[in-house]
């Protein structure tokens, strides 16, 4: 990949478009963090933490792409670590935000434990292999695809903001595909720059969804069957969290009873 340079005030800036896009993303995420931090509820607080981590990651990207040539090997490695780890932590906060919003209260802790396991595995992989884009892509796909599915189901249950969040997260997954394929229109707009353009739109969509008030699930929409099956596995009676579905709950328990069970 051909490297571009410009000189600003006596400083030589490498890959100025890439560094500039990281700066735009950093400012965007910082503004979203400040707006959501003052909002009510755990959902907005957790999404504000997501944007804070992404702000740190993208601002570190400004240094990495624009001024990495001025850093020592140790200094550049430190910047890479900051960018990689904060990106991974942002996925954890996205998972937490979705679980707090949509998961049954008695399962939140168990989901959080799963999210922590994934985060620890990501951190351990970074220690063993070093900061790598492949690790970021795998961690984002493993963490965000289930979140997208849950948000899509939540749209059917009346949560108006979930569609925006699912759209934004889906677009963020697409940025990884752009990076892997290497889609580029030239040295001044390479695959990293195009991925960053998608990220700008992605973050705006997520922010739009976070700002919409949470609506109570529509009474006309039947509870999601996979959730009932999960609760059966954990031995929680369905009628404890799906009022008015006793008959359907009993039917589901019969469907999920193992052969030889009572």
C-alpha positions as CSV (number, residue, x, y, z in Angstrom):
1,X,0.0,0.0,0.0
2,X,1.4,3.4,-1.1
3,X,2.0,5.8,1.8
4,X,0.9,9.4,1.6
5,X,2.5,12.3,3.4
6,X,1.9,16.0,4.0
7,X,3.7,18.6,6.0
8,X,1.8,20.8,8.5
9,X,3.7,23.5,10.5
10,X,7.0,21.7,10.0
11,X,5.6,18.3,11.1
12,X,5.5,15.5,8.6
13,X,2.1,13.7,8.8
14,X,2.0,10.2,7.5
15,X,-1.3,8.9,5.9
16,X,-3.1,12.3,6.6
17,X,-6.5,11.1,5.4
18,X,-6.4,8.1,7.7
19,X,-5.2,10.1,10.7
20,X,-7.8,12.8,9.9
21,X,-10.6,10.3,9.8
22,X,-9.5,8.9,13.2
23,X,-9.6,12.4,14.6
24,X,-13.1,12.8,13.3
25,X,-14.2,9.5,14.9
26,X,-12.5,10.5,18.1
27,X,-14.3,13.8,18.3
28,X,-17.6,12.2,17.3
29,X,-17.3,9.5,20.0
30,X,-16.3,12.0,22.6
31,X,-19.4,14.1,21.9
32,X,-21.6,11.0,22.0
33,X,-20.0,9.9,25.3
34,X,-20.7,13.3,26.9
35,X,-24.4,13.4,25.7
36,X,-25.2,9.8,26.8
37,X,-23.3,10.1,30.2
38,X,-25.9,12.7,31.3
39,X,-28.8,10.5,30.2
40,X,-31.1,8.4,32.4
41,X,-30.9,4.7,32.8
42,X,-28.3,2.0,32.6
43,X,-28.6,1.6,28.9
44,X,-27.4,5.1,28.1
45,X,-24.6,4.9,30.7
46,X,-23.3,1.7,29.2
47,X,-23.4,3.0,25.6
48,X,-21.6,6.1,26.8
49,X,-18.8,3.8,28.1
50,X,-18.8,2.2,24.7
51,X,-18.3,5.5,23.0
52,X,-15.6,6.5,25.5
53,X,-13.6,3.4,24.7
54,X,-14.0,4.0,21.0
55,X,-12.9,7.6,21.5
56,X,-9.7,6.5,23.1
57,X,-9.1,3.9,20.5
58,X,-9.6,6.2,17.5
59,X,-7.6,9.0,19.0
60,X,-4.8,6.5,19.5
61,X,-5.2,5.8,15.8
62,X,-4.4,9.4,15.0
63,X,-1.0,8.9,16.7
64,X,-0.5,5.5,15.2
65,X,-1.3,6.4,11.6
66,X,-0.2,10.0,11.5
67,X,2.9,10.1,13.7
68,X,3.9,6.5,14.2
69,X,7.1,7.2,12.3
70,X,8.2,9.7,15.0
71,X,7.8,7.1,17.9
72,X,10.2,4.6,19.2
73,X,9.4,0.9,18.8
74,X,8.3,0.8,22.4
75,X,6.2,3.9,22.0
76,X,4.4,2.7,18.9
77,X,3.7,-0.7,20.6
78,X,2.2,1.1,23.5
79,X,-0.1,3.1,21.2
80,X,-1.1,-0.1,19.4
81,X,-1.9,-1.7,22.8
82,X,-4.1,1.2,23.9
83,X,-6.0,1.2,20.5
84,X,-6.5,-2.6,20.5
85,X,-7.5,-3.0,24.2
86,X,-10.0,-0.1,24.3
87,X,-11.6,-1.4,21.1
88,X,-12.0,-4.8,22.7
89,X,-13.4,-3.3,25.9
90,X,-16.0,-1.3,23.9
91,X,-17.5,-4.6,22.6
92,X,-18.0,-5.6,26.2
93,X,-19.9,-2.5,27.0
94,X,-22.1,-2.9,23.9
95,X,-22.9,-6.4,25.1
96,X,-23.7,-5.2,28.6
97,X,-25.9,-2.4,27.3
98,X,-28.0,-4.9,25.3
99,X,-28.2,-7.4,28.1
100,X,-29.3,-4.8,30.6
101,X,-32.0,-3.5,28.2
102,X,-33.4,-6.8,26.9
103,X,-32.4,-9.8,29.1
104,X,-34.5,-11.1,32.0
105,X,-33.2,-9.6,35.2
106,X,-32.3,-12.9,36.7
107,X,-30.1,-13.8,33.7
108,X,-28.1,-10.5,33.5
109,X,-25.4,-11.7,35.8
110,X,-24.9,-15.0,33.9
111,X,-24.7,-13.1,30.6
112,X,-22.2,-10.7,32.1
113,X,-20.0,-13.6,33.2
114,X,-20.0,-14.8,29.6
115,X,-19.1,-11.3,28.3
116,X,-16.2,-11.2,30.9
117,X,-14.9,-14.5,29.7
118,X,-14.8,-13.3,26.1
119,X,-13.1,-10.1,27.2
120,X,-10.5,-12.0,29.1
121,X,-9.8,-14.3,26.2
122,X,-9.4,-11.3,23.9
123,X,-6.9,-9.7,26.4
124,X,-5.0,-12.9,26.8
125,X,-4.7,-13.3,23.0
126,X,-3.3,-9.8,22.8
127,X,-0.7,-10.7,25.4
128,X,0.3,-13.9,23.6
129,X,0.1,-12.7,20.0
130,X,0.4,-9.0,20.3
131,X,-2.1,-6.4,19.1
132,X,-3.4,-7.6,15.7
133,X,-6.3,-6.5,13.5
134,X,-7.4,-10.1,13.1
135,X,-8.0,-10.3,16.8
136,X,-10.2,-7.2,16.8
137,X,-12.2,-8.5,13.9
138,X,-12.8,-11.9,15.5
139,X,-13.7,-10.4,18.8
140,X,-16.1,-7.9,17.3
141,X,-17.8,-10.5,15.2
142,X,-18.2,-12.9,18.2
143,X,-19.4,-10.2,20.4
144,X,-21.7,-8.1,18.2
145,X,-23.5,-10.7,16.0
146,X,-25.5,-12.0,19.0
147,X,-26.2,-8.4,20.1
148,X,-27.5,-7.5,16.6
149,X,-29.8,-10.6,16.7
150,X,-31.2,-9.6,20.1
151,X,-31.8,-6.0,18.9
152,X,-33.6,-7.1,15.8
153,X,-35.9,-9.3,17.9
154,X,-36.4,-6.3,20.2
155,X,-37.7,-4.3,17.3
156,X,-40.6,-6.8,16.9
157,X,-41.3,-6.4,20.6
158,X,-41.8,-2.6,20.3
159,X,-38.3,-1.1,21.1
160,X,-38.1,1.6,18.5
161,X,-34.4,2.4,19.1
162,X,-33.2,-1.2,18.7
163,X,-33.6,-1.0,14.9
164,X,-31.2,1.9,14.7
165,X,-28.7,0.2,17.1
166,X,-28.9,-3.1,15.1
167,X,-28.3,-1.1,11.8
168,X,-25.3,0.7,13.3
169,X,-23.7,-2.5,14.6
170,X,-24.3,-4.3,11.4
171,X,-22.6,-1.5,9.5
172,X,-19.7,-1.7,11.9
173,X,-19.3,-5.4,11.1
174,X,-19.3,-4.4,7.4
175,X,-16.2,-2.2,8.1
176,X,-14.3,-5.4,8.9
177,X,-15.2,-6.8,5.5
178,X,-14.0,-3.7,3.8
179,X,-10.7,-3.9,5.7
180,X,-10.2,-7.6,4.9
181,X,-11.2,-7.3,1.2
182,X,-8.9,-4.2,0.9
183,X,-11.5,-2.0,-0.9
184,X,-9.7,1.1,-2.1
185,X,-10.0,3.9,-4.7
186,X,-6.4,5.1,-4.4
187,X,-3.7,6.0,-2.0
188,X,-5.6,9.0,-0.7
189,X,-8.7,7.0,0.0
190,X,-7.6,3.5,0.9
191,X,-9.5,0.6,2.6
192,X,-8.9,2.0,6.1
193,X,-10.3,5.4,5.1
194,X,-13.4,3.8,3.6
195,X,-13.9,1.6,6.7
196,X,-13.7,4.7,8.8
197,X,-16.4,6.4,6.7
198,X,-18.7,3.5,7.4
199,X,-17.8,3.8,11.1
200,X,-18.9,7.5,11.2
201,X,-22.3,6.4,9.9
202,X,-22.4,3.4,12.2
203,X,-21.8,5.5,15.3
204,X,-24.5,8.0,14.3
205,X,-27.0,5.2,13.9
206,X,-26.2,3.7,17.3
207,X,-26.4,7.1,18.9
208,X,-29.8,7.7,17.3
209,X,-31.1,4.5,18.7
210,X,-29.7,5.2,22.2
211,X,-31.5,8.6,22.3
212,X,-34.9,7.1,21.5
213,X,-37.0,6.3,24.6
214,X,-37.3,2.6,25.5
215,X,-40.9,1.4,24.7
216,X,-42.5,-1.3,26.6
217,X,-42.8,-4.5,24.6
218,X,-46.1,-4.8,22.6
219,X,-48.7,-7.0,24.3
220,X,-49.7,-8.3,20.9
221,X,-46.2,-9.8,20.3
222,X,-45.6,-13.2,21.8
223,X,-42.5,-13.6,23.8
224,X,-39.5,-14.9,21.9
225,X,-39.5,-18.8,22.1
226,X,-35.7,-19.2,22.4
227,X,-35.8,-17.1,25.6
228,X,-38.3,-19.4,27.1
229,X,-36.2,-22.4,26.3
230,X,-33.1,-20.8,27.9
231,X,-35.1,-20.1,31.0
232,X,-36.3,-23.7,31.1
233,X,-32.7,-24.9,31.0
234,X,-32.0,-22.7,34.0
235,X,-35.1,-24.2,35.7
236,X,-37.0,-20.9,36.0
237,X,-40.8,-21.3,35.5
238,X,-41.9,-19.5,32.4
239,X,-44.9,-17.9,34.0
240,X,-42.5,-16.0,36.4
241,X,-41.5,-13.7,33.6
242,X,-44.1,-14.1,30.9
243,X,-47.4,-13.2,32.5
244,X,-50.5,-14.5,30.8
245,X,-48.7,-17.3,29.0
246,X,-49.3,-20.2,31.4
247,X,-50.7,-22.6,28.8
248,X,-48.1,-21.8,26.2
249,X,-45.4,-22.1,28.9
250,X,-46.6,-25.5,29.9
251,X,-46.6,-26.5,26.2
252,X,-43.0,-25.3,25.9
253,X,-41.9,-27.3,28.9
254,X,-43.4,-30.4,27.4
255,X,-41.6,-29.7,24.1
256,X,-38.3,-29.3,25.9
257,X,-38.6,-32.3,28.3
258,X,-35.9,-34.9,27.6
259,X,-37.0,-38.5,26.9
260,X,-37.4,-40.3,30.2
261,X,-38.0,-37.0,32.1
262,X,-41.0,-36.3,34.2
